[in-house]
């Protein structure tokens, strides 16, 4: 049973272990923070396969197989790109589940304000996306985005 007093990365790790499942991560605006949180848990090598930090659009397209037309039509900060990133890293790594983030840790883009992130989780039941906003400055936003992405993954796995 998950103890809500445990941090989210510990709870996610426990869920993955219970299900004999694996995790991969695709990060843009979080720059490796999700991977850092996951690997801070002792024993995470039993379920964590790896990540792609795809800051550049070219990495999203070439490594994660995000279609150029998806980026062009919807923009890098979008539900569609987050979903494609999650599906791309899941396929690349062969993991049971994946989580992805794309957003604006600082500065707006004319469409979305600073502190906006699109998150996606992908697994056996398909891919879901969610938007999240906060205004904690660059470092605070990155930390909060990573934590919220793991909470989203926890919800998905637990459902």
C-alpha positions in Angstrom: 0.0 0.0 0.0 1.3 3.5 -0.8 1.9 5.8 2.1 0.9 9.4 1.0 3.7 10.7 3.3 6.2 9.1 1.0 7.4 11.4 -1.8 5.9 10.9 -5.2 8.9 9.3 -6.8 9.0 6.7 -4.0 5.3 6.0 -4.5 5.7 5.7 -8.3 8.6 3.4 -7.8 6.6 1.2 -5.5 3.7 1.0 -8.0 6.1 0.0 -10.8 7.8 -2.7 -8.7 4.4 -4.1 -7.7 3.4 -4.3 -11.3 6.8 -5.5 -12.5 6.7 -2.5 -14.9 9.3 -0.2 -16.3 9.5 3.5 -16.9 11.1 5.8 -19.4 11.1 9.6 -19.5 11.2 12.3 -22.2 11.9 15.8 -20.9 12.2 19.2 -22.5 11.5 22.1 -20.1 12.3 20.0 -17.0 15.8 19.3 -18.3 16.4 16.0 -16.5 14.6 16.9 -13.2 12.1 14.0 -13.5 14.9 11.6 -14.1 16.9 13.0 -11.2 13.9 12.5 -8.9 13.3 9.0 -10.1 16.9 7.9 -9.7 17.1 9.4 -6.2 15.1 6.4 -5.0 17.2 3.5 -3.9 16.6 0.5 -6.2 15.2 2.5 -9.1 17.4 0.5 -11.5 14.8 -2.3 -11.1 12.2 -0.3 -13.1 13.8 2.9 -14.6 15.2 2.3 -18.1 16.4 5.8 -19.0 15.5 9.2 -20.5 15.9 11.5 -23.4 16.3 15.2 -22.6 15.1 16.7 -25.9 15.5 20.5 -25.5 16.0 20.9 -29.2 13.2 20.3 -31.7 15.6 18.3 -33.8 16.1 15.9 -30.9 12.3 15.6 -30.5 12.0 14.8 -34.1 15.0 12.6 -34.8 15.3 10.7 -31.5 11.7 10.6 -30.2 10.0 10.4 -33.6 7.8 13.5 -33.0 6.5 14.3 -36.5 7.7 17.6 -38.0 4.1 18.3 -39.0 2.9 17.9 -35.4 5.4 20.6 -34.2 4.6 22.9 -37.1 0.8 22.6 -36.7 0.5 22.6 -32.9 3.8 24.2 -31.7 6.4 22.6 -29.4 4.4 23.6 -26.3 1.3 21.5 -27.0 -0.7 18.5 -25.9 0.1 16.8 -29.2 3.9 17.2 -28.9 3.8 16.0 -25.3 1.9 12.9 -26.3 4.2 12.2 -29.2 7.2 12.6 -26.9 5.8 10.1 -24.4 4.9 7.6 -27.1 8.3 8.1 -28.8 10.4 7.5 -25.6 8.2 4.5 -24.6 8.7 2.9 -28.1 12.4 3.8 -28.0 13.1 2.3 -24.6 10.5 -0.5 -24.7 9.1 0.6 -21.3 5.7 -0.2 -19.8 5.1 3.4 -19.0 6.5 6.8 -19.9 6.1 10.4 -18.9 7.0 13.5 -21.0 7.1 17.3 -20.5 7.3 20.3 -22.8 6.7 23.8 -21.8 7.9 27.2 -20.7 9.9 27.3 -17.4 10.4 31.0 -18.0 9.2 33.6 -20.6 6.0 33.3 -22.5 5.6 32.4 -26.1 2.7 34.7 -27.0 0.2 31.8 -26.7 1.1 30.4 -23.3 2.4 32.3 -20.3 5.6 31.6 -18.4 5.1 28.6 -16.1 3.1 26.5 -18.5 3.8 22.8 -19.1 2.1 20.1 -21.1 2.6 16.7 -19.6 1.9 13.3 -21.1 1.8 9.8 -19.7 1.7 6.7 -21.9 1.1 3.1 -21.0 -0.9 0.0 -21.8 -4.2 2.0 -21.7 -3.0 4.7 -24.1 -1.7 8.2 -23.8 -3.2 11.0 -21.7 -2.1 14.7 -21.6 -2.6 17.5 -19.0 -1.7 21.1 -18.9 -0.3 22.7 -15.7 0.6 26.3 -14.8 2.6 27.8 -11.9 4.5 31.0 -11.3 7.5 30.1 -9.2 10.3 31.4 -11.3 12.5 29.2 -13.6 13.9 26.9 -10.9 10.7 26.6 -9.0 8.7 26.0 -12.1 11.1 23.2 -13.2 10.9 21.5 -9.8 7.1 21.8 -9.7 6.7 20.6 -13.3 8.7 17.5 -12.5 6.7 16.7 -9.3 3.4 17.3 -11.1 4.4 15.0 -14.0 5.2 12.2 -11.5 1.9 12.8 -9.7 0.1 12.5 -13.1 2.0 9.2 -13.8 1.1 8.0 -10.3 -2.6 8.6 -11.0 -2.4 6.9 -14.4 -0.7 3.8 -13.0 -3.1 3.6 -10.1 -6.3 3.9 -12.1 
